[in-house]
């Protein structure tokens, strides 16, 4: 449960962080960027697993490139949904943001998987 909350928080924090660190992502309003992060986190939590299920065969055939493309398309589409949040210059910057978001989420997963393993070893 805590891993899900931290994954959600990492997704929210990644949007303003990427706007601060990446040249092709421009922050317009911090409050709206955080709202954008919340919307992106909700979509990553609810819609993304459904998209991965539907696109399982093409994803297998392209060795995971479809997942990367879907994530980049979601990130590229989000600023149009939440106006005055961030401006993403082009699709490659959207791809960079989606990779950064996924990297942060992966770090949370790795940390909590390691904690899970340590917890199981102590019980045995």
N, C-alpha and C positions, 0 to 999 in steps of 0.2 A: 504494500500500500504506500509506504514511504517512497519507494523507488518510483512509483507512478507520479506522485506529487512532485518529486524532484525532477523527473523527466519533463513534466508539464512546466515547471518553473524554468528549467534550462531552455525550453523552447521560447518562452516569453522573453527571457533575458537575451537570447541570441539575436533577436531582431535589432534592438538598439545598439547592441555590441557590434554587430556587423556594420551597421550604419556608421559607427564611430571608427571602425578599423579598415573598412574597405572603401576605396576611392569611387567605385561605381554605384554605391548605395548612399543616398543622401537623406539625412534626417530632417523632416520638416517640423514635426511637433512630437515631443517626447511622449506626451500622454496618449496621442493617437498611435504612436509606434508601440506602446505597451498594449493598447487595445488590439492592434494588429497581431502582436505576439500571442495574446489570449485566443484570438480567432484562429490563428495558425495552430496553436496547441490543441484546440478543440477539434479542428479538422484532422490533425495528425492522430489524435486519439480515437476519433469516431469514423471518419471517412477513409483514411488511409488503409486500415486493415481490410475494409471492403474492396477498395481498389486493388489491393495486392491479391486478394482472393480471385477477383474477376480476371486479372491480368497474369495469373500464375503461369500459364503455358507460354505466352509470348515472353515473359520475364525469364523463364527457364531457357528458352531458345536463344535469348540475347545475353545470357549470363549475368542477369541483374541490371542491364542497362535501362530496361523499361521502368524499374523502380526509381532510378536516378532521374529519368526524364519526367516521371509523374511528380516527384518531389519538386523539381525545378519549375514545372508548370504551375503547381500549387503556389509556390513562393512568388512566381511572376504574376499570378492572378490576384493575390491578396491585396496589394496596394490599391487596386481598382475597387476592391470591396470596402476598404477603410480609407476614406479620402483624407488627405493632408497628414499622412503618417510618414511614409518614406517614398522616395523615388528610386527605382532601380533602372539603371541606364539601359541595359539590354539583357538578353536571355542568359548570357554567360555569367553575368553578375548574379542573376537569380540562381543559377546553378551553383555558384560559389557560396551563396547564402544557404541554400539547401544542404550543401555538403557540411557547412559549419554547424548548422542545426543538428544534422544527423551525427556529427562528431561529438557534440556536447551530450546528446542523448545516449550515445554509445559509451561515453565515459561514465555516465550515471549507471548504466547497465553493468559495466565492468566492475565498478566499485561495489555495487550491491550484490553482484554475483560472488565476488570475493568474500564479502561479509557473510553471505549465505553459507559458503563453504566452510568458513571458519566456525560459524555457529553450529553446523552439523558435526564438525570434528570434535568440538567440545562436548557435545551430547553423547557421542559414541564411547 
